[in-house]
Amino acid sequence: MPTIKKFLFVLLLCISFSSFSQYTDVINSNRPGVSNSAFSVGTNVLQFEIGPRLINQEHTPLRYEVSGFGVDFAARYGLLFEELEIRVQGSYQNDTFKDFRSSIPSENSRANFSNLTIGAQYLIYDPYKNAEEDKPNLYSWRANQKFKWKSLIPAVAVYAGVNYDTENNPFTPPGIEGFSPRVSVNTQNNFAGGWVFVTNFMLNRIGTDDPDFQYILTLTHAITPQWVVFGETQGIKSDFYADNLFRLGGAYLWTKDFQLDTSITFNTKDTPSVFNASVGASYRFDFHKDKKIDNNNDVKAEGERQSNQRKTDF
């Protein structure tokens, strides 16, 4: 497993850095994409994210179809440190598998968790902390919109978790059951003009007979303080399943603690073809309390930094 060893080496190397995260004044949701932000929800913040979706797949060479629904969900909590987040996330799927290979088509109803994971994420490097030059220029719109080379340096977080797969699960590789590790490196760049770029590089079900590698690239743009659009690509590679998925959608910030979203997912092949449509919502219970800052100027800077740091990758 040379790829896994290299990945774990990079993961351990990244931990040698240190930095800080921060709470944001509005909800920081990972929906409607499937990538994870490098930033946590903030200490003493409990957040729920959920999204039902319609599922439609068709495998032309093997002559089968899958139709049904799924539910993606996550519960996130900021624990002990601003940099640390505990997360439970997963996907439940209920569908009908139709097999047309014989003269008499057959149907099989299926229902289970396609994935269920509990883990923790820690922000190890934050280039935006204490960056005086990133403060908004109150006298120049152009200065606030121009490209800054420093924005190419991403915030970096590491994630480690444990999967749980039930026996004889139709959505996982044969023979995969019980607990297995999952690790990822998550980065985030905040660019001028409301653009945010998030990357996730993940190794999943490590140590099993069929581990998989995934990457997710997400680009979002805030059209207004309430409306955000996004585009995303997800690559999956394993012996059991390989694909390149694409997502498009948007989100609306209803209140500072409540967000609605919608998206579609599709691919460009027929082994199988994929088309999913999703709607979702995110809500946070905000019990966060800022640390006391004595200097008035520091208070102002802290507020501006939190505003700049808000993640727009809904």
Secondary structure, DSSP 4 states (H G I P E B T S, - for coil): -HHHHHHHHHHHHHTT--------SS-----SSS---SS---BTEEEEEEEEEEEEEEETTTTEEEEEEEEEEEEEEE-SSTTEEEEEEEEEEEEEEEE-SSSS-EEEEEEEEEEEEEEEEEEEE-TTTT-GGGS--TT-HHHHHS--GGGGSPEEEEEEEEEEE-TT-TTS-TT--EEEEEEEEEEEEEETTTEEEEEEEEEESTTSSS-EEEEEEEEEEESSSSEEEEEEEEEEE-SS--EEEEEEEEEEEEETTEEEEEEEEE-S-STTEEEEEEEEEEEEEE---PPP--SHHHHHHHHHHHHHH-----
